[in-house]
Amino acid sequence: MKPSVLSRRADFLAANRGLRVARPGFVLLVNPNGGDAMRYGITVTKKIGNAVVRNRMKRRFRALLRELLPQQGIASADHVLIGRETGIERDFGKLREELAMALSRAAQGKGDPPRKNVPRKRR
């Protein structure tokens, strides 16, 4: 079954309340969506780089998700990939391995511990 794409902000915020698995190139969020189909979303913030860099990173993530989600994704769950700064120069094969490992950890229910409240930097 082909996963669909998340587009509403509320879905991304809901995924943030789910399981979190951090890897050097990305953070994977997985949250059950109440019986809907498997869905995915990608987020890359402006602090990662300019538009060219962000779009390249999103293309790489999309290719990985299309390849791995149908077999290893969690049924009826939302999967969100958040790009990290080290993800853009990371080897594609390494990213694939990390995503496969992150998906298997999420399927086992083994997420990273909750984040501590880190004070935000003021501008």
BAMI-35084 format. One record per residue (C-alpha): x, y, z; residue number from 1. Coordinates in Angstrom, 2 decimals, decimal comma, padded with zeros to 5 digits. Example, Ala and Ser with C-alpha at 12.3 -4.5 7.8 and 13.67 -1.06 7.14 Angstrom:
// residues 2
{c1: 012,30; c2: -004,50; c3: 007,80; semi: 1}
{c1: 013,67; c2: -001,06; c3: 007,14; semi: 2}
***
This chain:
// residues 123
{c1: 000,00; c2: 000,00; c3: 000,00; semi: 1}
{c1: 001,33; c2: 003,42; c3: -000,98; semi: 2}
{c1: 001,63; c2: 005,87; c3: 001,94; semi: 3}
{c1: -000,09; c2: 009,24; c3: 001,58; semi: 4}
{c1: 001,41; c2: 012,63; c3: 002,40; semi: 5}
{c1: 000,68; c2: 014,75; c3: 005,46; semi: 6}
{c1: -000,26; c2: 018,29; c3: 004,57; semi: 7}
{c1: -002,11; c2: 019,82; c3: 007,53; semi: 8}
{c1: -000,16; c2: 021,53; c3: 010,30; semi: 9}
{c1: -002,35; c2: 019,87; c3: 012,93; semi: 10}
{c1: -001,16; c2: 016,44; c3: 011,74; semi: 11}
{c1: 002,49; c2: 017,49; c3: 012,12; semi: 12}
{c1: 001,79; c2: 018,82; c3: 015,63; semi: 13}
{c1: -000,02; c2: 015,59; c3: 016,54; semi: 14}
{c1: 002,97; c2: 013,55; c3: 015,35; semi: 15}
{c1: 005,15; c2: 015,52; c3: 017,76; semi: 16}
{c1: 003,21; c2: 013,95; c3: 020,65; semi: 17}
{c1: 004,16; c2: 010,44; c3: 019,47; semi: 18}
{c1: 007,29; c2: 008,33; c3: 019,58; semi: 19}
{c1: 010,61; c2: 010,09; c3: 018,82; semi: 20}
{c1: 013,69; c2: 008,33; c3: 017,42; semi: 21}
{c1: 016,70; c2: 010,60; c3: 016,86; semi: 22}
{c1: 019,51; c2: 009,77; c3: 014,44; semi: 23}
{c1: 022,47; c2: 011,89; c3: 013,31; semi: 24}
{c1: 020,82; c2: 012,91; c3: 010,01; semi: 25}
{c1: 017,19; c2: 013,23; c3: 011,10; semi: 26}
{c1: 014,59; c2: 012,78; c3: 013,81; semi: 27}
{c1: 011,73; c2: 010,34; c3: 013,15; semi: 28}
{c1: 008,37; c2: 010,97; c3: 014,81; semi: 29}
{c1: 005,75; c2: 008,19; c3: 014,73; semi: 30}
{c1: 002,21; c2: 008,66; c3: 016,01; semi: 31}
{c1: -000,85; c2: 006,42; c3: 015,56; semi: 32}
{c1: -003,47; c2: 008,23; c3: 013,51; semi: 33}
{c1: -006,61; c2: 006,38; c3: 014,52; semi: 34}
{c1: -007,09; c2: 003,86; c3: 011,72; semi: 35}
{c1: -006,29; c2: 005,99; c3: 008,70; semi: 36}
{c1: -003,78; c2: 004,85; c3: 006,11; semi: 37}
{c1: -000,02; c2: 005,08; c3: 006,63; semi: 38}
{c1: 001,07; c2: 008,69; c3: 006,08; semi: 39}
{c1: 004,36; c2: 010,57; c3: 006,04; semi: 40}
{c1: 005,58; c2: 014,14; c3: 006,26; semi: 41}
{c1: 008,94; c2: 015,89; c3: 005,94; semi: 42}
{c1: 010,13; c2: 019,02; c3: 007,71; semi: 43}
{c1: 013,39; c2: 020,86; c3: 007,06; semi: 44}
{c1: 013,78; c2: 024,24; c3: 008,76; semi: 45}
{c1: 015,51; c2: 027,33; c3: 007,44; semi: 46}
{c1: 018,41; c2: 026,96; c3: 009,87; semi: 47}
{c1: 019,52; c2: 023,91; c3: 007,85; semi: 48}
{c1: 020,38; c2: 026,04; c3: 004,82; semi: 49}
{c1: 019,02; c2: 027,94; c3: 001,85; semi: 50}
{c1: 016,14; c2: 026,71; c3: -000,34; semi: 51}
{c1: 018,40; c2: 024,66; c3: -002,61; semi: 52}
{c1: 019,86; c2: 022,75; c3: 000,34; semi: 53}
{c1: 016,47; c2: 022,24; c3: 002,01; semi: 54}
{c1: 014,83; c2: 020,99; c3: -001,19; semi: 55}
{c1: 017,70; c2: 018,58; c3: -001,85; semi: 56}
{c1: 017,35; c2: 017,18; c3: 001,65; semi: 57}
{c1: 013,57; c2: 016,79; c3: 001,21; semi: 58}
{c1: 014,08; c2: 014,95; c3: -002,11; semi: 59}
{c1: 016,48; c2: 012,53; c3: -000,43; semi: 60}
{c1: 014,05; c2: 011,93; c3: 002,45; semi: 61}
{c1: 011,14; c2: 011,39; c3: 000,03; semi: 62}
{c1: 013,13; c2: 008,78; c3: -001,88; semi: 63}
{c1: 014,02; c2: 006,98; c3: 001,36; semi: 64}
{c1: 010,43; c2: 007,02; c3: 002,63; semi: 65}
{c1: 009,00; c2: 005,73; c3: -000,66; semi: 66}
{c1: 011,49; c2: 002,88; c3: -000,56; semi: 67}
{c1: 011,27; c2: 001,84; c3: 003,10; semi: 68}
{c1: 007,82; c2: 002,81; c3: 004,41; semi: 69}
{c1: 005,70; c2: 000,26; c3: 002,51; semi: 70}
{c1: 007,67; c2: -002,66; c3: 004,02; semi: 71}
{c1: 008,91; c2: -001,31; c3: 007,35; semi: 72}
{c1: 006,47; c2: 001,47; c3: 008,23; semi: 73}
{c1: 003,93; c2: 001,16; c3: 011,01; semi: 74}
{c1: 000,39; c2: 000,60; c3: 009,73; semi: 75}
{c1: -002,18; c2: 003,32; c3: 010,50; semi: 76}
{c1: 000,48; c2: 005,72; c3: 011,80; semi: 77}
{c1: 001,89; c2: 009,08; c3: 010,79; semi: 78}
{c1: 005,66; c2: 009,20; c3: 010,15; semi: 79}
{c1: 007,40; c2: 012,60; c3: 010,18; semi: 80}
{c1: 011,06; c2: 013,10; c3: 009,30; semi: 81}
{c1: 012,70; c2: 016,26; c3: 010,64; semi: 82}
{c1: 015,97; c2: 017,10; c3: 008,93; semi: 83}
{c1: 019,09; c2: 017,83; c3: 010,94; semi: 84}
{c1: 022,09; c2: 019,88; c3: 009,88; semi: 85}
{c1: 024,33; c2: 016,81; c3: 009,49; semi: 86}
{c1: 021,79; c2: 015,08; c3: 007,22; semi: 87}
{c1: 022,61; c2: 016,95; c3: 004,04; semi: 88}
{c1: 026,20; c2: 015,76; c3: 003,64; semi: 89}
{c1: 025,47; c2: 012,29; c3: 005,01; semi: 90}
{c1: 025,90; c2: 009,32; c3: 002,68; semi: 91}
{c1: 022,60; c2: 008,13; c3: 001,18; semi: 92}
{c1: 023,30; c2: 004,48; c3: 002,08; semi: 93}
{c1: 023,99; c2: 005,50; c3: 005,67; semi: 94}
{c1: 020,74; c2: 007,47; c3: 005,81; semi: 95}
{c1: 018,89; c2: 004,39; c3: 004,49; semi: 96}
{c1: 020,40; c2: 002,20; c3: 007,24; semi: 97}
{c1: 019,57; c2: 004,77; c3: 009,92; semi: 98}
{c1: 015,97; c2: 005,10; c3: 008,73; semi: 99}
{c1: 015,53; c2: 001,31; c3: 008,65; semi: 100}
{c1: 016,92; c2: 001,12; c3: 012,20; semi: 101}
{c1: 014,72; c2: 004,00; c3: 013,37; semi: 102}
{c1: 011,60; c2: 002,39; c3: 011,86; semi: 103}
{c1: 012,37; c2: -000,95; c3: 013,53; semi: 104}
{c1: 012,90; c2: 000,77; c3: 016,90; semi: 105}
{c1: 009,62; c2: 002,63; c3: 016,48; semi: 106}
{c1: 007,82; c2: -000,61; c3: 015,59; semi: 107}
{c1: 009,13; c2: -002,12; c3: 018,84; semi: 108}
{c1: 007,92; c2: 000,94; c3: 020,75; semi: 109}
{c1: 011,47; c2: 001,93; c3: 021,71; semi: 110}
{c1: 011,66; c2: 005,68; c3: 021,36; semi: 111}
{c1: 014,22; c2: 008,04; c3: 022,77; semi: 112}
{c1: 013,51; c2: 009,52; c3: 026,21; semi: 113}
{c1: 011,38; c2: 012,67; c3: 026,20; semi: 114}
{c1: 013,25; c2: 015,90; c3: 025,59; semi: 115}
{c1: 013,97; c2: 018,13; c3: 028,53; semi: 116}
{c1: 012,60; c2: 021,63; c3: 028,33; semi: 117}
{c1: 015,50; c2: 023,43; c3: 026,73; semi: 118}
{c1: 015,11; c2: 027,20; c3: 026,91; semi: 119}
{c1: 014,91; c2: 028,75; c3: 023,47; semi: 120}
{c1: 017,45; c2: 031,32; c3: 022,37; semi: 121}
{c1: 016,14; c2: 034,82; c3: 022,18; semi: 122}
{c1: 016,86; c2: 036,91; c3: 019,15; semi: 123}
***
